[in-house]
Amino acid sequence: MIKFLDLKKINDSFEPELSQAIQNVLNSGWYLTGGENKAFEEEFAAFVGTKHAIGVANGLDALRLILKAYMEMGLMNEGDEIIVPANTFIASVLAISDNKLVPVLVEPEPSSFNLDASKIEKYINPRTRAIMLVHLYGQNAMNPGIQEIIDRHKLKLIEDSAQSIGAVYGGRKTGALGHASGHSFYPGKNLGCLGDGGAVTTNDDELATLIRTLANYGSKKKYHCEHKGLNSRLDEIQATILRVKLKRLNADNKRRREIAQYYISNIKNPHIILPALTDATAVAENETAVWHLFVIRSAKREALQSFLTENGVQTLIHYPIPPHKQEAYREMNGLSFPVTEQIHAEVLSLPISPVMEDEEVKIVVDVVNRFQA
């Protein structure tokens, strides 16, 4: 069976440096807010291209803290609205509602899976405060149309960069395009730790200081709490793991692009809709996307997935249920988003990772091409 993602093989590829880094932290006797965390924050900020990076407990907390900080700064209030793609993973929406803000769902472009700039304007009103731009599946979601709306309406641009670490738009990396960005280091991400982890990146000095304070119980000085904060910190072991992996991230993303190019150039099955790209021959050298996931579409998804499984190829569905159809958001269950609903009914993620062998990639293509509806 070709695994969808072989995490053990990925982590083994960093040995012995990974184990030595962990052992160094164990030997240090210092496990939170120490030297490894500080060093990782500096290195990650430099990689993304921002002044600040603040390590936090996970990607959801990164987004929660950005919004919470804006509320503490008086720039947002309960009941204000945040525009967010309707087809995102639920964490994007949870971060908004958790702060008693209102998620306003907007349809994506069916070809790119990312927010459709042409559909945003009609949702903007005096309560709109921000657009949460989700770089879904590792593809940059920013474009001139979204930038124009942000500038004209004086909105905050909050990036959900959980899946796009290393992707580029206009010469800058995602995570440095907006006012603030949330990142996830969940083990399966392009830059993944060995547990939960996340970060916020921003060029805003005041916002960075406030987020760091809020993530530490609302405290700058021990036992003195200025805000009603959270406990959301990246521990030293995860920070040192991320430092090891960050050094190879560009090379790992390049390998993902090579695999994506092979898929796009060689999958010829008429029952499959491939990710939309302007020039398939340039995928391997184009840094716009980092291919966290390689997502195809098929009206015969269940039959396709079963066929792939029977022929030794493991796949996953990202994601089977859109946020507005989740029980947690039953107040939205009656809403209709046809593009989103079609996407969620058809998407299927093929294996892609920096440790996949060329022969495995060829087998995936062969099996996909042999599928008959």
C-alpha positions in Angstrom: 0.0 0.0 0.0 1.3 3.4 -0.9 0.5 5.5 2.2 -1.2 8.8 1.8 1.5 10.3 4.1 4.3 8.2 5.7 5.1 10.3 8.7 7.6 7.8 10.2 9.5 7.8 6.9 9.5 11.6 6.9 10.8 11.9 10.4 13.4 9.2 9.9 14.8 11.2 7.1 15.9 13.9 9.6 17.9 11.5 11.7 20.1 11.6 13.6 19.8 15.4 13.9 16.2 15.2 15.1 16.9 12.8 18.0 20.0 14.8 19.0 18.0 18.1 19.0 15.3 16.5 21.2 17.9 15.0 23.6 19.6 18.5 23.9 16.3 19.9 25.1 15.8 17.1 27.6 19.3 17.6 28.9 18.7 21.4 29.2 16.0 21.0 31.8 14.1 24.0 30.3 10.9 23.0 28.4 8.9 26.2 27.8 9.6 29.7 26.5 13.4 29.0 26.3 16.2 29.4 23.9 14.9 27.0 21.3 11.6 28.8 21.1 13.3 32.2 20.7 15.6 30.9 18.0 12.8 29.2 16.1 10.7 32.4 16.2 13.6 34.4 14.7 14.3 31.8 12.1 10.7 31.4 11.1 10.1 35.2 10.9 13.1 35.4 8.6 11.8 32.5 6.4 8.4 34.1 6.1 9.7 37.6 5.7 8.0 39.3 8.7 9.3 41.2 11.7 7.7 39.0 14.2 6.8 35.3 14.7 5.1 34.2 17.9 5.0 30.5 18.7 1.7 29.2 20.0 0.1 25.9 20.8 -1.6 25.2 17.5 -2.9 26.7 14.3 -6.4 27.3 15.6 -5.0 29.3 18.5 -2.9 31.3 16.1 -6.1 32.6 14.4 -8.0 32.9 17.7 -5.3 35.1 19.2 -5.1 37.4 16.1 -8.8 38.1 16.4 -8.7 38.3 20.2 -5.9 40.8 20.0 -7.7 43.0 17.5 -10.7 43.0 19.9 -8.5 44.0 22.8 -7.1 46.8 20.7 -10.7 48.1 20.0 -10.4 47.4 16.3 -13.1 44.7 16.4 -16.2 44.2 18.6 -18.6 41.3 19.3 -20.9 40.9 16.4 -18.5 42.3 13.8 -18.2 40.3 10.6 -15.3 38.4 9.1 -15.4 37.2 5.5 -14.1 33.6 5.1 -14.2 31.0 2.4 -17.2 28.7 2.7 -15.1 25.6 1.8 -12.4 26.0 4.3 -11.5 23.6 7.1 -13.7 24.3 10.1 -10.8 25.8 12.2 -11.0 29.0 10.2 -14.6 29.5 11.1 -14.1 28.3 14.7 -11.5 31.0 15.3 -14.1 33.7 14.3 -17.1 32.4 16.2 -15.0 31.7 19.3 -14.4 35.4 19.6 -18.1 36.1 19.2 -17.5 37.5 15.8 -19.7 36.5 12.8 -18.3 34.3 10.1 -19.6 35.4 6.7 -19.1 32.5 4.2 -18.3 33.3 0.6 -18.0 30.9 -2.3 -14.6 29.9 -3.7 -13.6 29.6 -7.4 -14.3 26.0 -8.4 -11.0 25.8 -10.3 -8.6 26.9 -7.6 -10.7 26.1 -4.4 -9.7 29.5 -3.1 -11.9 32.6 -2.3 -13.6 34.1 -5.4 -12.8 37.8 -5.3 -15.8 38.6 -7.6 -18.2 37.3 -4.9 -16.9 39.3 -1.9 -18.2 42.8 -2.5 -21.9 42.0 -2.0 -21.2 40.7 1.5 -19.4 43.8 2.7 -21.3 46.1 5.1 -20.5 48.5 7.9 -19.9 45.6 10.3 -17.3 44.0 8.1 -13.8 44.2 9.7 -11.6 41.7 7.9 -11.2 39.1 5.2 -9.7 35.8 6.4 -7.9 34.5 3.4 -7.3 30.7 3.4 -4.4 29.5 1.2 -6.1 26.1 0.9 -4.2 22.9 0.0 -1.0 25.0 -0.2 -2.0 27.2 -3.1 -1.7 30.9 -2.8 -5.1 32.5 -2.5 -4.1 36.2 -2.8 -4.8 38.2 -6.0 -5.1 41.8 -7.1 -8.9 41.8 -6.8 -8.8 40.9 -3.1 -6.0 43.4 -2.4 -8.2 46.1 -4.0 -11.2 45.3 -1.8 -9.0 45.3 1.3 -7.5 48.7 0.4 -10.8 50.3 -0.6 -12.8 49.2 2.4 -9.9 49.5 4.8 -10.2 46.0 6.1 -7.8 43.8 7.9 -6.3 40.9 5.9 -5.8 37.9 8.1 -4.1 35.0 6.4 -4.8 31.4 7.3 -1.5 30.0 6.2 -1.9 26.6 7.9 -1.3 24.7 4.6 0.9 27.1 2.6 4.2 27.6 4.4 6.7 28.6 1.7 4.2 29.5 -1.0 4.9 32.8 -2.8 2.8 35.6 -4.3 4.4 38.7 -5.9 7.8 37.8 -4.6 6.6 37.5 -1.0 5.7 34.4 1.0 2.2 33.8 2.2 2.2 34.7 5.9 3.7 38.1 5.0 1.0 39.3 2.7 -1.6 40.6 5.2 -1.8 42.3 8.5 -1.3 39.0 10.4 -1.2 35.3 9.6 -1.9 32.1 11.5 0.3 29.0 10.8 -0.1 25.4 11.8 2.7 22.8 12.5 0.4 19.8 12.8 2.5 16.7 12.1 1.1 16.3 8.6 1.9 19.8 7.4 4.8 20.7 5.1 6.6 21.9 8.2 5.2 19.6 10.9 6.3 19.0 14.5 5.7 15.8 16.5 2.5 17.1 18.1 0.5 20.3 18.0 2.1 23.6 17.3 1.4 26.9 15.6 2.6 30.5 15.1 1.5 34.0 14.3 3.5 36.2 11.9 3.0 39.9 11.5 4.9 43.2 10.9 2.7 45.0 13.5 4.8 45.6 16.7 1.8 46.4 18.9 -0.1 43.4 17.6 2.8 41.1 18.1 3.4 42.2 21.7 -0.3 41.8 22.5 -0.5 38.3 21.0 2.5 37.2 22.9 0.9 38.6 26.1 -2.5 37.0 25.5 -0.9 33.7 24.7 0.8 33.8 28.2 -2.3 34.1 30.3 -2.6 37.8 29.4 0.7 38.4 31.3 3.9 40.2 30.5 5.3 39.8 34.0 4.7 36.6 35.9 1.6 36.6 38.1 0.6 40.1 36.7 -2.2 39.7 34.2 -3.2 42.7 32.1 -5.6 40.9 29.9 -8.0 37.9 30.1 -5.6 35.6 28.1 -5.0 32.0 27.2 -2.4 29.4 27.8 -1.1 28.9 24.2 2.6 28.3 23.9 4.9 26.3 21.7 7.0 24.1 23.8 10.8 23.7 23.5 10.8 20.2 22.1 8.4 21.2 19.3 10.4 24.3 18.6 13.7 22.4 18.3 12.0 19.8 16.0 10.8 22.7 13.8 14.2 24.3 13.7 15.7 21.1 12.3 12.9 20.7 9.7 12.8 24.3 8.6 16.3 24.1 7.2 15.1 21.6 4.6 11.7 23.1 3.9 12.5 24.7 0.6 14.0 21.4 -0.7 10.9 19.5 0.6 8.5 21.9 -1.1 10.5 21.6 -4.3 10.1 17.8 -4.2 6.3 18.3 -3.7 6.2 20.5 -6.8 8.0 17.9 -8.8 5.5 15.3 -7.9 2.6 17.7 -8.6 4.1 18.4 -12.1 4.3 14.6 -12.8 0.6 14.2 -11.7 -0.6 17.1 -13.8 1.4 16.1 -16.9 0.5 12.4 -16.8 -3.0 11.9 -15.3 -5.2 11.6 -18.4 -8.3 10.1 -17.1 -11.4 12.0 -18.4 -13.3 11.2 -15.1 -10.7 13.3 -13.2 -10.6 17.1 -12.8 -7.0 18.2 -12.0 -6.0 21.3 -10.1 -6.3 24.3 -12.4 -2.9 25.9 -13.4 -2.1 28.3 -16.1 1.0 26.4 -17.2 1.4 22.8 -16.2 4.9 22.6 -17.5 6.1 25.2 -15.1 4.8 23.6 -11.9 8.1 22.2 -10.6 9.8 25.7 -10.8 6.7 27.8 -9.8 6.8 28.7 -6.1 3.2 30.0 -6.1 2.0 26.7 -4.6 3.7 24.3 -2.1 1.3 21.4 -2.6 0.4 20.5 0.9 -2.3 18.5 -0.7 -2.8 17.3 -4.3 -6.5 17.5 -4.6 -8.4 16.1 -7.6 -12.1 16.1 -8.3 -14.4 13.4 -9.6 -18.2 13.0 -9.8 -17.5 9.3 -9.1 -15.4 9.9 -6.0 -16.5 7.0 -3.9 -16.0 4.5 -6.7 -12.6 6.1 -7.5 -11.4 6.0 -3.9 -12.5 2.4 -3.6 -10.6 1.5 -6.8 -7.5 3.2 -5.6 -7.6 1.5 -2.2 -8.2 -1.9 -3.9 -5.1 -1.2 -6.0 -2.8 -0.2 -3.2 -3.1 3.6 -3.1 -4.3 5.3 0.1 -6.3 8.5 -0.3 -8.1 10.9 2.0 -11.0 13.4 1.6 -10.2 17.0 2.5 -13.0 17.7 3.6 -16.2 15.6 3.4 -18.5 18.1 5.2 -18.4 21.9 4.7 -18.6 24.2 7.8 -22.1 25.3 7.1 -23.4 21.7 7.1 -21.7 20.8 10.4 -23.9 20.1 13.4 -21.7 22.6 15.4 -23.0 25.3 13.1 -26.6 24.1 12.9 -27.7 27.8 12.6 -26.1 27.8 9.2 -27.4 24.4 8.0 -30.1 26.0 5.9 -27.7 28.1 3.9 -26.9 27.1 0.3 -23.4 27.3 -1.2 -23.6 25.2 -4.4 -20.0 25.6 -5.5 -18.7 24.7 -2.0 -21.1 21.7 -1.7 -20.0 20.3 -5.1 -16.4 20.7 -4.1 -16.9 18.8 -0.8 -18.7 16.1 -2.6 -16.0 15.5 -5.3 -12.6 16.2 -3.8 -10.1 13.5 -3.3 -6.5 13.9 -2.1 -3.7 11.8 -3.7 -0.5 10.9 -1.9 2.2 13.6 -2.0 5.2 14.0 0.3 8.9 14.8 0.0 9.8 11.2 0.7 7.7 9.6 -2.0 9.8 7.5 -4.4 9.5 8.1 -8.2 8.2 4.6 -8.7 5.4 5.2 -6.1 4.4 8.4 -8.0 4.2 6.5 -11.3 2.1 3.8 -9.7 -0.4 6.4 -8.4 -0.7 7.8 -11.9 -1.1 4.4 -13.5 -3.9 3.4 -11.1 -5.7 6.7 -11.5 -5.6 6.3 -15.3 -6.9 2.8 -15.1 -10.0 3.8 -13.3 -13.2 3.4 -15.3 -16.5 4.9 -14.0 
